[in-house]
Amino acid sequence: ASPPAHMDQPTPPPPTTRRQARLQERRGSNVSLVLDVSSLGAVEPLCSISTPREITLHFLRNTRRPLTAAELQEAAANTQELSQEYLKIPPNFVDQAELDIPGHALKDRYKTILPNPQTRVCLWKPGAEGDGETYINANYIRGYDGTEKSYIATQGPMVNTVCDFWEMVWQERSAVIVMITKLKEKKEKCVLYWPEKTGTYGRFEVTVDEVKECDSYTLRVLTVRVQSESRQVKHYWYSSWLDHQTPACVQSVLKLVKAVQESQRALCCPGPIIVHCSAGIGRTGCFIATSIGCQQLEKTGEVDILGIVCQLRIDRGGMIQTSEQYHFLYLTLALHSRQLTGT
């Protein structure tokens, strides 16, 4: 006898819920699974890698495109190719479910810009639940040649996170802060977290000892005190770079990078350079990538901008927010290369 008619029909796959679809989009898996890496640098075969996160991390860890000085100049002139290259880099954003920290949303300036758990800065604040951990939206970032904790990328302080910000400066023994945002661009981008002259932020007293107006930025020399101990911190404020955009002058960013590097080299036991804009990924990522790229050019004569951005996104998702910022990186480092070679 023939089987019932309904048994001839294949079992339909279970429907994908709307929530599942949104999660997949946020994690970037639907993009990661169809990445075309043929036009990029050397990438190892995917082998048995299967999950979207594994594919993303494999790409970010293994994709490279080192360029000589001449190749860099040629690449910087090809805007369309750079846009295509940029779009193939997985963002590696963190999903809410991956950050199991009660109450963290109250301390996030943007709910979709979260610190990657593996590299996030953990504060150990005296008096916080028995000297317990305090959350801050910040990540350690590797520097030139993979040096651990060369930078900290973080969001612009909020009213309720200013004290946490100074706790981080103190805990990490950071002596250089780079701020790349206005306080307000239509809406608040960052609160004022330093005083006109002297102010108190939690257990810290901060004094402005000197203000110097430089060509493209303002330098403040601060003294930070806790009881009988004090430390000097240099605060560089580059305020003319608007959110999601690129500066009008490439040279001004190189001047800022050089000044910050000189300050850091002068320290005997430097902590990480703290860099922030508003979200802590766009302009912040550009500054850090430029700094690393300058060191690569100076030490090897080559630069791997694609590899630098991939490394940054492992440490903090979404670093370098737009293809225009990515192109700006190439233009800035191409100029630095010409200055080094005198061409």
C-alpha positions in Angstrom: 0.0 0.0 0.0 1.2 3.5 -0.7 2.1 5.7 2.2 -0.3 8.5 3.1 0.0 11.6 1.0 1.3 13.7 3.8 4.4 11.5 4.3 5.6 12.4 0.8 6.2 16.0 1.8 9.6 17.0 3.3 9.4 18.3 6.8 9.7 22.1 6.6 12.6 23.7 8.5 11.8 25.5 11.8 11.1 29.1 11.2 13.7 31.6 12.1 12.4 34.0 14.8 12.7 37.7 14.3 14.8 37.9 17.4 17.2 35.3 16.1 17.5 37.2 12.8 18.4 40.4 14.7 21.0 38.6 16.8 22.6 37.2 13.6 22.7 40.6 12.0 24.2 42.3 15.1 26.9 39.6 15.4 27.8 40.0 11.7 27.4 36.3 11.0 25.4 36.7 7.8 28.3 38.8 6.5 31.1 36.8 7.9 30.0 33.6 6.2 30.2 35.0 2.7 33.4 37.0 3.0 35.4 37.3 -0.2 39.0 37.5 0.8 40.5 37.0 -2.6 41.5 40.7 -3.0 43.1 41.0 0.5 46.4 39.8 1.9 47.3 36.3 2.8 44.6 34.5 4.7 45.0 30.9 6.0 42.3 28.4 5.0 39.3 28.2 7.3 39.8 24.4 7.9 37.2 23.2 10.4 36.2 26.6 11.7 32.4 26.7 11.8 30.8 29.3 14.1 30.4 32.9 12.9 32.5 34.2 15.8 35.3 31.8 14.9 35.2 32.9 11.2 35.3 36.5 12.3 38.3 36.0 14.6 40.1 33.9 12.0 39.8 36.6 9.5 40.9 39.3 11.9 43.9 37.3 13.1 45.2 36.2 9.8 44.4 38.9 7.2 47.4 41.1 6.2 48.4 43.5 3.4 51.9 44.9 4.1 52.8 47.8 1.7 56.0 49.3 0.7 56.3 53.1 0.6 55.6 53.1 -3.2 52.7 50.6 -2.8 51.2 52.8 0.0 51.1 55.9 -2.2 49.4 53.9 -5.0 46.8 52.4 -2.6 46.0 55.7 -1.0 45.0 57.1 -4.4 42.4 54.3 -5.0 39.3 55.3 -3.0 37.0 52.7 -4.5 39.4 49.8 -3.8 39.9 51.0 -0.2 36.1 51.2 0.3 35.8 47.6 -0.8 38.7 46.5 1.4 37.1 48.2 4.4 33.7 46.6 3.9 35.2 43.1 4.0 36.6 43.6 7.6 34.3 42.0 10.1 33.3 44.6 12.8 33.4 42.2 15.7 30.8 44.0 17.8 29.8 42.6 21.1 26.3 41.4 21.6 24.5 42.3 24.9 24.3 38.6 25.8 28.1 38.3 25.8 28.5 41.0 28.5 27.0 39.5 31.7 27.6 42.5 34.0 24.5 43.7 35.9 23.8 47.4 35.4 26.5 48.0 32.8 23.9 49.7 30.5 23.8 52.7 32.9 27.5 53.3 32.2 27.4 52.9 28.4 27.1 56.1 26.4 25.8 54.1 23.4 23.9 50.8 24.0 25.4 49.1 20.9 29.0 50.1 21.6 30.2 47.7 24.2 33.7 46.6 25.4 34.9 43.2 24.1 35.0 41.0 27.2 38.4 39.4 26.6 40.3 42.8 26.7 38.0 45.1 28.7 39.5 47.1 31.5 38.3 45.9 35.0 38.4 48.6 37.7 39.1 47.6 41.3 37.6 50.5 43.1 38.2 50.8 46.9 34.9 50.4 48.8 33.0 49.0 45.8 31.3 45.9 47.3 34.3 45.1 49.4 36.9 46.4 47.0 35.1 44.6 44.1 35.1 45.1 40.4 33.7 48.3 38.9 32.6 48.4 35.2 33.9 50.8 32.7 33.4 50.9 28.9 37.0 50.6 27.9 39.4 48.1 26.3 43.1 47.5 26.4 44.6 47.9 22.9 47.8 46.3 21.6 50.4 48.6 20.0 53.2 48.3 17.5 54.5 44.7 17.2 51.6 43.4 19.3 52.8 45.1 22.5 50.1 44.5 25.2 48.2 47.3 26.8 49.9 50.1 24.8 46.6 52.0 24.7 43.2 52.1 26.3 40.3 53.0 24.0 37.2 54.2 25.8 34.1 56.3 25.5 33.8 59.9 26.4 33.0 60.2 30.2 29.4 60.6 31.3 28.2 62.4 34.4 28.0 59.1 36.2 31.3 57.7 34.9 33.7 60.6 35.5 34.9 59.2 38.8 35.4 55.8 37.2 37.4 57.5 34.4 39.9 59.0 36.9 40.0 55.6 38.8 41.1 54.1 35.5 43.8 56.8 34.9 45.1 56.1 38.4 44.9 52.3 38.4 46.6 52.0 35.0 49.3 54.7 35.9 48.4 56.4 32.6 50.2 59.7 32.2 48.8 60.7 28.8 45.1 61.2 27.8 44.1 62.0 24.2 40.6 63.5 23.7 39.3 63.7 20.1 35.8 65.2 20.3 34.0 68.4 21.2 31.9 68.3 24.4 28.8 68.8 22.3 28.0 68.3 18.6 24.2 68.9 18.4 24.0 66.6 21.5 26.4 65.7 24.2 29.5 63.8 23.1 31.4 64.0 26.4 31.1 65.7 29.7 33.7 68.1 31.1 35.8 65.9 33.3 38.6 68.3 34.3 38.4 71.6 36.3 39.0 75.2 35.3 41.7 75.2 38.0 41.1 72.6 40.8 38.3 70.1 41.3 37.4 66.9 43.1 36.2 63.8 41.4 35.5 61.0 43.8 38.7 60.5 45.8 40.8 62.4 43.3 41.8 66.1 43.4 42.7 67.3 39.9 44.6 70.6 39.4 45.3 72.3 36.0 48.9 73.5 36.3 49.4 74.7 32.7 47.3 75.3 29.5 49.1 75.5 26.2 47.4 76.3 22.9 49.3 74.4 20.2 48.8 74.4 16.4 46.0 71.9 16.2 45.3 70.9 19.8 45.2 72.2 23.4 47.6 70.7 26.0 46.8 70.7 29.7 49.3 69.6 32.3 47.4 68.2 35.2 48.3 67.0 38.7 46.2 64.2 40.1 46.3 63.6 43.8 45.0 60.9 46.2 45.8 61.8 49.8 49.6 62.3 49.9 50.4 60.8 46.5 50.4 62.9 43.3 51.1 62.2 39.6 51.4 64.4 36.5 49.1 63.7 33.6 49.2 65.4 30.1 45.8 65.9 28.5 45.8 66.5 24.7 42.5 67.9 23.4 42.0 67.8 19.6 38.5 69.3 19.2 38.2 70.1 15.5 37.5 66.5 14.4 33.8 66.0 14.2 32.0 62.7 14.8 31.9 60.2 11.8 34.0 62.5 9.7 37.7 63.1 9.0 39.8 66.1 9.8 40.3 68.8 7.1 44.1 68.6 7.6 46.1 65.4 7.6 49.2 67.1 8.9 47.5 68.2 12.1 46.8 64.6 13.1 50.4 63.6 12.5 51.5 66.5 14.7 49.3 65.3 17.5 50.5 61.7 17.1 54.1 62.8 17.2 53.6 65.0 20.3 51.8 62.2 22.2 54.5 59.6 21.2 57.3 62.0 22.5 55.5 62.5 25.8 55.1 58.7 26.2 58.7 58.0 25.4 59.9 60.5 28.0 58.2 58.5 30.8 60.3 55.9 32.7 57.4 53.5 33.5 54.6 54.5 31.2 51.0 53.1 31.6 48.7 52.9 28.6 47.9 56.0 26.6 44.2 56.6 27.2 42.4 57.7 24.0 38.7 58.6 23.7 36.3 60.4 21.4 32.5 59.9 22.1 31.9 56.2 21.5 35.6 55.3 21.6 35.8 53.5 18.3 35.9 55.9 15.3 38.2 58.8 15.8 39.8 56.9 18.7 40.6 54.0 16.3 42.0 56.4 13.7 44.4 58.0 16.2 45.6 54.6 17.5 46.0 53.1 14.0 47.9 56.2 12.8 50.2 55.9 15.8 50.9 52.2 15.2 51.3 52.8 11.4 53.8 55.6 12.0 55.9 53.3 14.1 55.8 50.5 11.5 56.9 52.9 8.8 59.7 54.3 10.9 61.0 50.8 12.0 60.5 48.7 8.9 59.8 51.0 5.9 56.5 49.2 5.4 53.0 49.5 6.8 50.1 47.1 7.1 47.0 49.2 7.6 44.6 46.4 6.9 46.4 44.2 9.5 46.4 47.1 12.0 42.7 47.6 11.8 42.0 43.9 12.1 44.1 43.8 15.2 42.3 46.8 16.7 38.9 45.1 16.0 40.0 42.0 17.9 40.6 44.2 20.9 37.6 46.5 20.6 34.8 46.0 18.1 34.0 48.5 15.4 37.3 50.4 15.5 37.4 52.8 12.5 33.7 53.5 11.9 33.5 54.6 8.2 35.2 53.9 4.9 36.1 57.6 4.8 38.1 57.2 8.1 39.8 54.1 6.6 40.8 56.1 3.5 42.0 58.9 5.8 44.3 56.4 7.5 45.9 55.6 4.1 46.3 59.3 3.3 47.8 60.2 6.7 50.3 57.4 6.6 51.2 58.0 2.9 52.1 61.6 3.9 54.2 60.4 6.8 56.0 58.0 4.5 56.8 60.8 2.1 58.1 62.9 5.0 60.4 60.0 6.1 61.8 59.5 2.6 61.9 63.1 1.6 59.9 62.5 -1.6 
